[in-house]
Amino acid sequence: MAASLAAGLADAGVSVARFGACTTPAMFMSCILPGHEYDGAVMITASHLPVNRNGAKFCTAEGGLEKKDITTLLMRAAELAVDAGQLPSDRYNDHAFVITAALQASSALVRVVDFLPEYAAYLREVIKKAIANPEHPDSPLAGFKIVVNPGNGGGAFIADQVLGPLGADVSASINMEPDGSFPNHTPNPEDKKAVQATRVAVLEAGADLGIMLDTDVDRSGVVDAAGNGINRNRYIALMSAITLRENPGETIVTDSCTSNGLATFIQQLGGKHFRFKKGYKNIINKGVELNQAGVPSPLMMETSGHGAMRENYFLDDGAYGALKIVVEMVRRQLEGAGDVGDLLKDLREPVEAMEIRVAIQASDVRSEGDLVTAAFKQWVDAGCGGADHWQLEPENYEGWRVRVTEEGGKEGWILLRPSLHDPDIVLNVESEHVGGMRAILHHLLEFFKAHPEFQVCTGRVEEFVYG
Ligand SMILES: O=P(O)(O)OC[C@H]1O[C@H](O)[C@H](O)[C@@H](O)[C@@H]1O
């Protein structure tokens, strides 16, 4: 399969630029930046997932390829392999083999390009232009201390090649050495250890800001000068505050797992909230579609830290988001407006938040997932087992989300949906008072107890901690 794809590329006279270490947004920009404008790019990465889940990410100037495009591409490679009398290689690593072999196809066609410095130069220009400091335009970050935590992934260049050369002191940055075994913590801005390590580094250094990146830099989160972790809903809220100031009244698209308080926050800022589905590609596609339909939507963000902006080619780009926060930090300091974290003072937050992933044990995972969600909808329609404080949300784009009225005017919610990629049913629950989540889950158990036929087993719990 791999050899035949390589042969196919060589036959077609495709020339290949090999970048070495790269990031997802950089790869995309290689299809856009003048002087480069490659027809397509591909990288091998496990993204934020463990090392044994490496895969290939493909993109063109139109953005990341859709699942169906990649399927077509790989099927075509497989057909060529069969035509050439070859058997597909190891099924767990096929994608990696395909790409590796393609890049090594014919040395005459392969050029080694050191692209990251050029991409970094582009990002520096973006920041310089946004800050436009009249006194020191080339070092607009002079006097600022910024901690970058790339989690031993590919994002160290943000400190070394972007923020440092613009004058920032990045010496307190941590986990800068790329190491695919991720010895310090999972490179995931939602990860408790990633937040804690960044917080400690920021507070010890007396830094103005901390930036957390995932391995391939398409997800991010920040820590403010007071050490508050700004990820998940907080990060969307912060980005919304900046974006809605620049684009008043427009629509922010998010995934389905955002807090009720975030919707209120966006509305209070004069914006509109479109709570769509999980999956960064889903929200980006929805944002593109809304803009085309005349509903201006400048920001699409997931609680995972994935985010795309209309002003940045609708690119799934963690670095760009974090750099917007850097620019905001400078702007606020110049205006004497205080820390970026202060922008979140009106955000109502859950007291408890949890994700439970219930493994589906049936062989037909998709059908079983649909069965469980359909039964849940029926149970909700029939009155949620007598709980009249449970109300189905009027708009649901995946699974079913129920709003739970809690004591003292507080509100919780629960969302049950099939996972996008894993053989799991995913349950997200939030509550605005201590013990509320337990009460919601306790009541939900009645639903599962009424369906002993479901082929599911005990869930894996992810607890989200704020602050
Ligand atoms: O549906 P889930 O299993 O929760 O996975 C959902 C996640 O899948 C991938 O990791 C995508 O990159 C994310 O954008 C998405 O949020």
The ligand as an ORCA input file, in Angstrom:
! r2SCAN-3c Opt
* xyz 0 1
  O     -16.911     12.293     21.114
  P     -15.679     12.210     21.950
  O     -15.182     10.819     22.135
  O     -15.852     12.928     23.271
  O     -14.523     12.929     21.176
  C     -14.675     14.239     20.732
  C     -13.339     14.797     20.298
  O     -12.814     13.984     19.293
  C     -11.569     14.375     18.766
  O     -10.608     14.290     19.748
  C     -11.648     15.765     18.201
  O     -10.348     16.204     17.887
  C     -12.252     16.739     19.164
  O     -12.515     17.910     18.467
  C     -13.527     16.196     19.777
  O     -13.935     16.991     20.839
*
